[in-house]
Amino acid sequence: MAFAVALPIADRRAAHDFYRAAFDLQPIGELADDGLPEPLQFVLAPGAMLVLVPTGGFGWVTADHDVAAPGTSECLLNRLVGSPAEVDALTERARAAGAVVKVEPGDPGWGHQSTVADPDGHLWLIQVDPGR
């Protein structure tokens, strides 16, 4: 079984560069005229993909459902890591790549974590894997 998470994006190059720099994701697929894979997609883990779709195309695929306005969060994506130090390091890496850190690293009482927003405002919770 395989799954893909699709997110709307404003700028293919900015989104590509962010996910490469912040999370070290490797794009896959045939290159389009702009030198980026089309569709723009990354393997998150075996059987899990991240697909980044320009907003206009995303709206076409969602048919009668509006694309959420910037600043509206309908989901929270999680990036699980092995230690508090990894949360801190990945948060700083994401910040350097252009993320807005919404919640600085710390432990609010349920584990060490931070929250960052990608260039399109999609939120990522970076946290210590609770299964470790």
C-alpha positions as CSV (number, residue, x, y, z in Angstrom):
1,M,0.0,0.0,0.0
2,A,1.3,3.5,-0.8
3,F,0.2,7.0,0.1
4,A,0.8,10.5,-1.1
5,V,0.2,13.8,0.5
6,A,-0.4,16.6,-2.0
7,L,0.0,20.3,-1.0
8,P,-0.7,23.4,-3.1
9,I,2.3,25.7,-3.8
10,A,2.7,29.1,-5.3
11,D,6.2,28.6,-6.8
12,R,7.7,25.3,-7.9
13,R,11.3,26.4,-7.7
14,A,10.9,27.9,-4.2
15,A,9.1,24.8,-2.9
16,H,11.6,22.5,-4.5
17,D,14.6,24.4,-3.1
18,F,13.0,24.6,0.4
19,Y,12.3,20.8,0.7
20,R,15.7,19.9,-0.6
21,A,17.5,22.3,1.8
22,A,15.2,22.0,4.9
23,F,14.5,18.3,4.9
24,D,17.1,16.9,2.4
25,L,14.3,15.3,0.3
26,Q,15.3,14.0,-3.1
27,P,12.9,14.8,-6.0
28,I,12.0,12.0,-8.4
29,G,10.6,11.9,-11.9
30,E,11.1,13.2,-15.4
31,L,12.4,16.8,-15.6
32,A,10.2,19.5,-17.2
33,D,11.3,22.5,-19.1
34,D,12.1,24.3,-15.8
35,G,14.6,21.6,-14.8
36,L,12.3,20.3,-12.0
37,P,10.4,17.0,-12.0
38,E,6.8,17.2,-13.2
39,P,4.9,16.4,-11.1
40,L,7.1,17.8,-8.4
41,Q,7.3,15.0,-5.9
42,F,9.6,13.6,-3.2
43,V,9.8,10.2,-1.5
44,L,9.2,10.7,2.3
45,A,9.6,7.0,3.2
46,P,8.9,3.7,1.5
47,G,5.3,3.9,0.3
48,A,4.9,7.6,1.2
49,M,5.2,10.5,-1.2
50,L,5.0,14.3,-1.0
51,V,3.5,15.9,-4.1
52,L,3.7,19.6,-4.6
53,V,1.0,21.0,-7.0
54,P,0.8,24.6,-8.2
55,T,-2.3,26.2,-6.7
56,G,-4.2,26.5,-10.0
57,G,-3.7,22.8,-10.7
58,F,-4.5,21.9,-7.1
59,G,-7.8,23.7,-7.4
60,W,-8.5,21.8,-10.6
61,V,-7.9,18.5,-8.9
62,T,-10.1,19.4,-5.9
63,A,-13.0,20.3,-8.2
64,D,-15.7,22.0,-6.1
65,H,-13.6,22.3,-2.9
66,D,-11.8,25.6,-2.4
67,V,-8.1,25.7,-1.8
68,A,-7.5,26.9,1.7
69,A,-6.6,30.6,1.9
70,P,-3.0,31.4,2.9
71,G,-2.7,31.2,6.7
72,T,-5.4,28.6,7.0
73,S,-4.2,25.2,8.3
74,E,-6.3,22.1,7.5
75,C,-3.6,19.6,8.5
76,L,-0.3,19.4,10.4
77,L,2.5,17.4,8.8
78,N,4.9,15.7,11.2
79,R,8.6,15.0,10.8
80,L,9.7,12.5,13.5
81,V,13.3,12.5,14.6
82,G,15.3,10.5,17.2
83,S,16.3,13.1,19.8
84,P,15.8,16.7,21.1
85,A,19.1,17.7,19.5
86,E,17.8,16.5,16.1
87,V,14.6,18.6,16.6
88,D,16.8,21.6,17.3
89,A,19.1,21.0,14.4
90,L,16.3,20.3,11.9
91,T,14.4,23.4,13.0
92,E,17.5,25.5,12.4
93,R,18.1,23.9,9.0
94,A,14.5,24.6,8.1
95,R,14.9,28.2,9.3
96,A,18.0,28.6,7.2
97,A,16.1,27.2,4.2
98,G,13.4,29.9,4.5
99,A,10.9,28.4,7.0
100,V,9.2,30.6,9.5
101,V,9.6,29.1,13.0
102,K,6.1,29.3,14.5
103,V,7.0,27.5,17.8
104,E,10.6,27.4,18.9
105,P,12.0,24.0,20.0
106,G,11.0,23.0,23.5
107,D,8.9,20.6,25.5
108,P,5.3,21.8,26.1
109,G,4.7,18.7,28.3
110,W,4.3,16.0,25.7
111,G,7.7,15.8,24.1
112,H,10.4,18.0,22.5
113,Q,9.2,19.6,19.4
114,S,8.9,22.7,17.2
115,T,6.6,24.0,14.5
116,V,7.8,25.5,11.2
117,A,5.9,26.9,8.2
118,D,7.2,26.2,4.7
119,P,7.2,29.0,2.1
120,D,3.6,28.3,1.3
121,G,2.6,28.4,5.0
122,H,2.1,24.6,5.4
123,L,2.9,23.7,9.0
124,W,5.4,21.0,9.9
125,L,5.6,19.7,13.5
126,I,9.2,18.5,14.1
127,Q,9.2,16.2,17.1
128,V,11.0,13.4,18.8
129,D,9.4,10.2,17.7
130,P,7.2,9.1,20.6
131,G,7.8,5.5,19.7
132,R,11.5,5.7,20.5
